[in-house]
Amino acid sequence: MVAKLKRIFIGRPMKSTELAEEKLTKLKALAVLSSDALSSVAYGTEQILIVLMAAGFSALWYSIPISLAVLGLLTVLVLSYRQTIYTYPTGGGAYIVAKENLGTPVGLVAGGSLLVDYILTVAVSSSAGTDAITSAFPELHDDRVLIALLMIAGLTLLNLRGITESASILALPVYLFVFAIFILIIGGTYRILTGSVPAAAPTYGLSVHGIGLFMLLKAFSSGCSALTGVEAVSNAIPNFKAPAEKNAARTLVMMGLILGAMFIGISLMAYYFGIAPDPKETVVSKIAEATFGRGFAYYAIQGVTALILFLAANTAFAAFPLLAFMLAKDKFMPHMFKVRGDRLGFSNGIIVLGIFSAILIILFEGDTENLIPLYAVGVFIPFTLSQAGMMKRWFTKKTAGWVLPFCINTLGMLTTLTITLIFIVTKFSQVWMVFLFLPAVIFIFLKINRHYQDIAQQLKLDIATEKPVVSGSVIVIPVAGITTVVSETIGYAKSLTNNVVAVYVGFDDESVEKMEQRWEEWNPGVRLIVLRSRYRSIIRPLVKFIDTVEWKRAATDHVTIMIPQFIVKKWWHHFLHNQTSLQIRAYLFARRDITIATVPYRLEK
């Protein structure tokens, strides 16, 4: 039943040789890896306006120079990550750059920040997508958490089907969104040029009381949330078709050009239309309504905006499993993240990402504004560390023409560091959890790594000198009666050794006498040890007997508890039996001095 459902929802298993077919072209990669960055134009300008509104409506003109500053930072980041792609073509982005140039601890900070950021990406994208839906249909506002959770579940299932399939599905809505935003910008520009703007824009350049450097920096840092997702291409280079690094670099440049044009266009439209932020309606929704009215064009734009914000989470679903794989390969995350699923994707990473992002949606009640500061801090920390790592690399190696890329990385590092500090200072009440969660993640990384090192040390074998030790064996078979499964277990045990005993635990004299009599009549060639239990416990007398066997056996003998167990045909049959064999196994599993084996007997009815 479960296997059939899995085939329906996930699809047929794919051969390992089909992995090359799962690589992405530039157009598909742009859809998968740029959807997060491109979708941020739906809320990037809005985050700037929310901060500026604290000084009044007339302060909204500051959004234009702030947007230009954000555009300048985008240019620096694109140039910087383009260098990273060619320098580290195996992917990994900030984690690999920081680890190799600044040391493993710094690399773990970058890697941990990126993992947290990807979880937040899914949460922010789904909650922002929900906001777009509830802007068009306000009656759904109270159901935003449920809508966001359904989005995450659908996207998790989509990615479990494989990266190529998800890319094919994503390509259309991503390019529809880009087309819709440019149509909106062109339509809005036409209305501005023809003088049919419905609202007066605040006077540009007007001095506004209450606007200071602190507020401008806060607005700039908030607007930089539009840059989240820029690093995803450099993290996922192995997902590209060959030549991977060249295709990744071109995809990054295409993403930067499209993102920059859309972001500055939305900012200009918001200013000229005099748009003020509203907690119940997005800025893009207001621009679309002012440009086209609440007709087909408006609902089409809102529809594709909601869809792209929902699908923007796919950037994280493409990058998180790959980064988790790299950390697991370095023994900082569980080995399960190295395993590819039926569809050749890192399924465990996809599932874990979906679960954690859903938890965040529930904790923050689907509030985008409260999630974005955490989201931005999570991405600007690796931005800064990646730039610093590349700076050190250029300065240390001093290859031909190193001065220009060194200057680019230095400018990027100083800018992203400044933004990170601004976020921490201005929004500490919203981002303080990062300073608890990130150290906890790094501590877990180090504990996992220590565990794997300890295991490697303990399991290390000198194949030149150490050989298997052959020793005797004592097999103890707990029995509850004389049945087919007991008979097969005894037969199997005797095929391994002649030193076999059966143990029966009785609760009263009548049952003990009956068992002894029947065993003597059956005579399977194995001695029966009968234990009496005054307190109706099977485990306690059995453990005492095992300890007795331990004293009597030779020092080199193995003690094996061989448990007869019948396997029921249907799942609900489990509830009709005591499952004593499972209880015995669970209790004895932690014992260091014995081996536990189960002999299954599968029932046919």
N, C-alpha and C positions, 0 to 999 in steps of 0.2 A: 504493500500500500504506500509506504513512505517512499520507496524507490520509484514507483510510478508517478507520484506527485512531483518528485524531484526532476524526473525526466520531462514532465509537462512544463514546469516553471523554469528550470535551468537549461534544459536541452540535453542532447546526447553528449556523452564523454568524447573528448577530442584526444587524438594521439599526440605524443610529445613532438613528433616530426611536423605537426601542423603549426608549431609555434611561430615559424617565419611568416605564416599567413596572418597572424594576429598583430603584426607591425602596422603602424599608422602612416598614411600619406600626410603631406603638409595640410591639405584641406581638412581631413578628418582630425588631425592633431590639433588644428586651430579650434575646432569645435569642442573637443574633449578637454584640452589643457588651457584654453583661453576663456572658456565660458565663465569662470569665476571673475577674472579681471574685467571682461567686457560687461558683465552684468552689474558691476559695481557702479556704473554710471547711473543706475536707477536710484542709488542712495548716496553717492559721493557728494554731489552738489547739495543735497538736502542736509547732510551732516554739517556743512559749512554754514548754511543758512540758519540752522537751529542755534548755533553758537552766536551768530551775529544778531539774531533777533533779541537777545538779552539787552542790546543797546538801542532797540527800536527799529522800526521799519526803514528809516532813512539810512541805516547802517548796511543795508543789503548790497549797496554798490561795491563794498569791499570784496564781495565774492568773486569779482572779475580778476583783480590782481592776485588774489589768493589762488584762484584756479590756474592762472598762468604760472604761478610758482610751483603748483602741483605738477603741471605739465613739464616744467623744467626738470623736476626730480624724476619724473617718468623717463625722460630722455636719458638721464644719467644712469638709471637702473637698467634700462634696455641695453645701453652700450656696455655696461659692466657685466651683466649676465651673459651677453654675447661672448665676451672674453672668457667667462667661466665655462661656457659650453665647449669652446675649442680647447681649453686647457684641461678640462676634466670630462672627456667624452663618455665616460662610463656612467655619468649621472650622479645623483646624490646631492647636488647643489651645495647649499650652505654647510650641511653636515660633513661632507667629504672635504670641502675647502678648509673649513675651520679645523677639522681633525688633523689634516696633514700639515697645516702651516702654523696653527696656534696650539696644538696639543689635543690629546683625547678628551680631557675634561671640558675644554671650550667647545669641541665638536659635539659632545653630548648635550651641552646647553643649546647649541644650534639645532641639533636633531630633535631634542625634547620640545623645543619651542615650535618647530615645524609640525610635529605630531599633534601638539595641542592646537596649533593654528588650523590644521586640516579638520580636526573635529569641530572647531568653531566655524570653519567655512561651511560645513554642511548645516550646522544649526542656524547660522546667519542667513544663508541662502534660502533655506526652507521657510524661515520666519519672514524674510523679506518678500518671498514669493506669496506667502499668505497675506501680507500687507497689501500687495497689489490686487489680490482677489477681493479682499474686504473693502478696498477703496471703491471698487466697482459695485460691490454688493455689500453695503454696510450691515445688513441684517445677519451676515455671517461672522461679524467681528468677535462674538463671544465663543465661536467654535474654532478660533485660530490655532489653538494647540493641537486639536485633533486633525485639522487639515495639514499642519506641518508634519505630524507624525506619519500620516498616510503618504505624504510626499517622500519622506525618508525611506519608508518601507518599500515603496515602488522603485526608488532609485537603487536601493541595495539589491533588490531582485534583478533589476536591469543589468547591473554591473557583474553580478554572479554569472550572467550569461556570456560574459567575455567582453574584452575591450573593443574589439572590432565591431561587434553587434551594437554595443552601446554607442560607439562613434557614429555608426550609420543612422541610428535613430536620432542622435543629438544634432547632427549636421544641419538638418532642415530648420528646427526652431532657432538655432544659434544665428544662422544667416538671415532668417526671417526677422529676428530681433534687430540685427544690424541694419537691415533694410528699413524696418519700421522707424528706428530712431533717426536715420538720415531723412526719411520722408517727413518725420515730425519737425526736424530742424529746418528743412527746406520750406515746409508749410508755414512754420513760425516766422522764418525770415521774410517770406513773401508778405505776411500780414504786417510785419514791422515796416517793411519798405513801402507798403501801400497805405500806411497810416491808420490801419484798422485794429490797433492794439486795444484790447478791452480794459486794461488797467495801466495807470501811469507808473513808470519806473521811478525809483528814488533818484534824486539828482546825483550824477556821477561827480566825484571829487569833493562833495560837500563834507565839511568838518562835522563830525558827530561827537557829541558829549558822551563820555563813558567808554569810548573806544581807546584802548591802550595797547601797548605791545603784547601784554600777557593775553588779551582776548584775541588779538590777531594770530598769535602763535597757536593758541588753542584751536581757532577755526582752521588754520592751516593743517595742523596735525589731524583734525577730524576729517578734513577733505582728503588726506592721504590714505584714508580707508579705501579710496578708489584704486589704490595701487596694489592692494592685496591680490595675490594670485600671479603676479608678474614672474615670480621665481619658479612656478610650476614646470615651465618648459625645461629649465636647466636640471630639474630634479628627475625628469622622466625621459631622458635622452634614449635609454635602451628600448623605449616603446616605438621609436621611429624606424621607418624603413631606411636601408642603407642608401647613401652615406648619412648615417644618423646625425652626426654633429652639424653637417651642412644644412640638412633639412630642419633640424631644431633651431639653428640660428636664424634661418629665413622665417620660420614660423613665429619666432619671438619678435622680429622686426615688424612683421605684418600685424601682430597683435598690438604692438606699441602704437603703430600709426592709426589703426582703427580706434583703439581705446582713447588716444589723445584727441582725435577729431570729435568723437561722440561726447567726451567729457566736457571739453570747452564749449561745444555747441549747446549742450543742455544748460550749462552755467550761463551762457549769454541769453538763452531763451528765458530762463528764470528771472534774470535781471530785467530784461526789456518788458516782460509781461507783468513785472511787479509781483512775483509769486512769493508768498510767505509760507513757511512750513506749517503743516497741520497734522496733529497726531493721528487723525482719522482719514487723511487723504495724502497720498504721496505727491511730491513735486512734479514728477513725470505725469501723473494723472491730471494735475491742474493745468500743466502746459498743454496736454492733449485736448482737454476740454476747452481751453481758451482758443486753441487753434482750429479745432474741427467741430466743437460742440459735442454733446453726448449722443453721437450717432454711431454709424458702423465703424468709422475710422478710429473713434475713441476706444470702443470696446475691442477692436482688433489690436490696437497698441497695448492696451491693458492686458489683453490675453497673452500676447507674445512676451510682454514684460514679466508677467507672472510665471510663464513657462520657462524663460531663460533664468530667472532668479531661482526657480526650483532646480533646473538642470545645471546651474552654476556649481552646485555641490559635486557634480561629476568630476570637476578638476581634482577635488580632494580624493574621490574614489579611485582616480587614476594614479595620484602621487603618494597617498598615504601607504597603500600596500607595498609599493616599491621601496619607500624609505624604511618601512618596518622590516622588509626583507634585508636591506643593507645593514641595519642595526642588529638583526638576528644573525646575519652572517658573521658579524664582528662579536657575537655572543653577548650583546647587550639587551636583547629581547628574546622571548621564547622561540625555540626552533620551529614551532608550528607556523610562524610567519614566513618561513622559507618554503613551505609546501604549496605547490600549485594545485588548484582544484580541477574538477572534471573539465572545465572550460579553459584551462591553462592560465587562469588568473590566480592571484594570491587571495583565495577565498576567505581565509581566516582574517586577513587584514580588512577586507571589505565588510565582513560581518561585525567585527569589533568596532570599526568606524561607525557603522550604522547604529549600533547599540549605544555608544557613548554620546553621539550627537543627539539621539532621541532623549537621553537622560537630561542633557543640557536644555533642550526645548521645554521639558516638563519643569525643570528647576526655575527657569527664567520666564515661564509662561508665554513663550513665543514672542518676547519683546525684543525687536531688532535693535532699538536704541541702546538697551542695556548690554547687549551682546557685542556690539561693534567695537567698543574700546578694548575689550579683552582680545577680540579678533585681531585688531590692529597691532597691539603690543606683541602678540604672539608671532606676527610676521615681521615686524621691524627689528626685533632682536636678531633673528637669523640674517636679515638684510645687513645689519651692521657688522655682524661677525663674518659674514661672507666677504664683504668689502675689505675688512681688516685683514682677513686671511690672504686675499689676492694682493693687497698692498705689500705684505711681508714677502710673498712669493716673488713679486717683481723686484723688490728692493734687494732680496737675497741673491737671486739668480742673475739679475741684470742682463737679460737677454737683449738682442738687438731691438732697438725701438721701444725699450721698456718705460721710458719717461712719460709718454703720453698716457698709456694705460694706467700707470701708477698714479698720475694726477687725477684721472677719471675715478679710479677707485677711492682715492683720498677724499675727493669731493663728495662722492656717494656715501662714504663712511661717516664723514662729519655731519652730513645732512640727516642721514637716517638715525644717527646717534642723538642728534638734537631733537628729532621728532619723538624718539623713544622717551627721552627725558621729559619732553613736554607732556606726553601722554601720562607719564607716571606722576608728574607734579600736578597737572590740571585735573586729572580724572582718577586720582588715587583711590577715592571711595568706590570706584567701579572696577579698578584693575588690581586691587590689593591681593585678590585670590591667586594671581599669577605668581606672587612671591611665596605662596604656600604650595601651590600645585606643582610649579616647575622644579623646585628643589626635591619635592617628593618623587617626581618622575625620574630625575637624575639619580636619586638614592636607589630607586628600584632598578635602574639600569646597572648600577655598580653591584648591587646584591646579586642580580642575575648573572653578571659576568663572573663574580667570585664563585658562585655555585658551579658554573660550568668549568672554571679552572680547577676547583676542588675535585669534581668528578673526573676530569681528565687525568689529574694526578693519581687518584685512587685506582683508576681503571688502566693505567699505563702498564704495559706488559713487555718484558724483554723477551722477544721471540727466540733469541739465540740461546737463552738459558732456562726459561720457565716453560714447563710442559704441564699438561693436565694431570692432576693427581687422581688415580683410580682407587676407590675405596668401597667398602661394603655399604649396604643400604638396609634400613629397617622401614617397612611400609606399614602404617597403621590405617585401617579402614573403619571409619565410624559407620555402623549399620543401624537401621531402625526396624528391620524385619528381613525376611527372606523373600527377595523379589528378583526380577530379571535384571534390573540395573545393578543390584548387589552382586549377582552371579557374574555379570560381564566385568565388573570392577575387579573382583577377585581373580578372574582369569587373566586380566591384563596385568595385575600386580605380580602374579606368579610367573608371568613370562619375563619379568624383570629381575626377580630375586625369590629365593625360597624363604626369606626371613619376613613373613607376612603374618600379621595378627588382625583379627576383627574385634571391634569394641562395641558393646551394646550397653546403653544406659537405661536402666529400668527404674520406674517410680514406685513399684509395689512388688510383693513377693509373687503374686499370681502371674504377672506379665514376665517376670524374670524366669520362673519355672517353665512357662510355656515356650519362651524363646530358647532356653537351653535344650528342652526336649526336641523341638523342631530342628534345631541346628545339628543335634546328634543324629537325628534321622536323615538329614540332608547330607551331612558329612562331606563338605566341599574340600577337605584337605587343608583347612586353615583353622588354627586354634581361635576359639571365641573367648574373649575376656568380658565378663559381665561386671558392670559397675552399678551400684545402687545410689540413687539420688534422693536424699530426704527432702530436699527443697525444690524438687521438680525442675532442676536445672540440668541441661545437657552439657553446656559449655564448661562449667566448673569441674565436674568429675573427669571430663575428657582432658582438660588441661593438666590436672593432677597426674593422670595416667601418663601423659606425654612426658611430664617431668620425670616420672619414674623410669620410663624408657630411656631418657637422657642419661640417667645414672648408670643404667645397666649396659648400654651399648658400648662398643669399642670407640676409642677416641677419634678414629678416622671414619666412622660410619656416618652416613647421611640418614636423617630421620625424615620421612616423607609421609604427610597426611594425605591420603588419596580418598577424595570425597565422591561417593556416588551421587549423581544428580540427574533427574529426568527433566527434559526440556519440553514444556507444553507447546501445543500447536498454535493456540490463539492467545493474544495478549491478555485477555480478560481471565484466562484460566489461572494466571499467576495469583490472583486474589483468592483463589479457592484452596490454596495450599499454604502450609506454614513456612516453606522455604527455609527449613532448618539448615540445609547445606550452605546457603548463602550467609546465614548468621555465623556458622562455624568458620567459614572462610574469612569473613570480615574481622572476626575476633582474633584469628591466628595470623593474619596477614603481616602484622608488625613484628612478629617473633623472629629474631635473628637466627635461631638455632634449628629451624625446621624449614622444610620445603612443602608447599601446598600444591596439590594437583587435583584437577577435577576430571572425572570420567563421565561425559554426558551420554544420556540415553534419550533419544528423541521420540516422543510419543506421536502416533499417527492419527489419533482421534481426539 
